[in-house]
Amino acid sequence: QTFQHYFIQINLRMLCRRGITGTPLRNSVRSFFGRARRYKNNRIDEIRLKYLGADKLSTEWVLLNGGKVKVIAPDQKLKPEDWIDSFWRLDLRNFELGFKLTHIDATDSEITDVGSRYLRNAINLQHVSFAGCRFITDTTLPNLLSSAEAGSLLSLNLSRTNITLEAVEILAELTSLRRLNLTDCRFLVQHRELAREVLSTELKPCKVII
């Protein structure tokens, strides 16, 4: 059996144990399909990643999970300043040589650490917002190093995510940043001053908001 089949069986058993009528069942069904959707939209397709590249697969990943993006594409119908907020607005002809993902706004979306692997070689990112993404943790941050090393990543918003103090060490390596937002991160609140001190030293040109 595949993992998907096992996942479905476990969740169906859970639904049966909670009863067959009423609000608890509706909530359980909604929760089950929510988890199934997140699993599907955040799993890594290694074959497509190999042939289409990180920028294109990262774009798909963000849109499928409820975010929006800005891209540079050969198709002149898509201007660099235009936000794309629907997967269905993408024309496959845009997935040609020269396609670049520059902006991600995944605020309050369902992206996860697993899917963030698509960003590992997305070197054209300039502005990224994961604000309010409850499935984003420290594990996501190493996947942003390539765009920082390329000098393109200027702005990063991690407010209301689940990053911890351990993330500060990785954030300090994102030396291209000019703006970093870490407000209302529940696991960072108690260490706010320490994090600010470290990041202000390591990222001197960057405006750090904690």
Residue pairs with C-beta under 8 A, 6 or more apart in sequence:
4 39
7 35
7 36
7 39
8 36
11 32
11 35
11 36
12 32
14 28
14 32
15 25
15 28
15 29
15 32
18 24
18 25
18 28
19 25
34 110
37 110
38 65
38 110
38 112
38 135
41 61
41 64
41 65
41 110
41 115
42 61
42 65
42 110
42 111
42 112
42 114
42 115
43 114
43 115
44 114
44 115
44 117
44 118
45 57
48 57
49 57
49 118
52 95
53 99
53 121
54 118
54 119
54 120
54 121
54 122
54 123
55 71
55 99
55 100
55 101
55 122
55 124
56 95
56 99
56 101
57 118
58 101
58 104
58 118
58 119
58 122
59 69
59 71
59 84
59 90
59 101
60 87
60 90
61 111
61 115
61 118
62 68
62 69
62 104
62 106
62 109
62 111
63 69
63 84
63 85
63 86
63 87
63 90
64 87
65 106
65 109
65 110
65 111
65 115
66 106
66 108
66 109
66 110
67 104
67 105
67 106
67 107
67 109
67 111
68 83
68 84
68 85
68 105
68 106
69 83
69 84
69 101
69 103
69 104
69 105
70 80
70 81
70 82
70 83
70 84
70 101
70 102
70 103
71 78
71 80
71 84
71 94
71 99
71 100
71 101
71 102
72 80
72 98
72 99
72 100
72 102
72 124
73 94
73 96
73 98
73 99
73 100
74 93
74 94
74 96
74 97
74 98
74 99
75 91
75 93
75 94
75 96
77 91
78 84
78 94
80 102
83 103
83 105
84 90
100 124
101 122
101 124
101 125
102 124
102 125
102 126
102 127
102 152
103 125
103 126
103 127
103 128
104 125
104 127
104 128
104 129
104 130
105 127
105 129
106 128
106 129
106 130
106 133
107 129
107 130
107 131
107 132
107 133
107 157
108 131
108 132
108 133
109 133
110 133
110 135
111 130
111 133
111 135
111 136
112 135
112 136
113 135
113 136
113 137
113 139
113 140
116 136
116 139
116 140
116 143
117 143
118 143
119 125
119 140
119 143
119 144
119 146
119 147
120 142
120 143
120 146
121 146
122 146
122 147
123 146
123 147
123 149
123 150
123 152
124 147
124 150
124 152
125 144
125 147
125 152
125 153
126 152
126 153
126 154
126 155
127 154
127 155
127 156
128 144
128 153
128 155
128 156
128 157
129 155
129 156
129 157
130 136
130 140
130 156
130 157
130 158
130 161
131 157
131 158
131 159
131 160
131 161
131 181
132 159
132 160
132 161
133 160
133 161
134 161
134 162
135 162
136 158
136 161
136 162
136 163
137 161
137 162
137 163
137 164
137 167
138 163
138 164
138 166
138 167
138 170
141 163
141 167
141 170
141 171
141 174
142 170
144 153
144 156
144 174
145 170
145 173
145 174
147 153
147 176
148 173
148 174
148 175
148 176
148 177
149 176
150 176
151 176
152 176
153 174
153 176
153 177
154 176
154 177
154 178
154 179
155 177
155 178
155 179
155 180
156 174
156 177
156 179
156 180
156 181
157 181
158 167
158 180
158 181
158 182
158 185
159 181
159 182
159 183
159 184
159 185
160 183
160 184
160 185
161 185
162 185
162 186
162 187
163 182
163 185
163 187
163 188
164 187
164 188
165 187
165 188
165 191
165 194
165 195
167 188
168 194
168 195
168 198
168 199
171 180
171 199
171 203
172 198
172 199
172 202
172 203
174 180
174 203
175 202
175 203
177 203
177 206
178 205
178 206
178 207
179 206
179 207
179 209
180 199
180 203
180 206
180 207
180 208
180 209
181 209
182 188
182 195
182 208
182 209
182 210
183 209
183 210
188 195
188 210
192 210
195 210
196 208
196 210
199 206
199 208
199 210
200 208
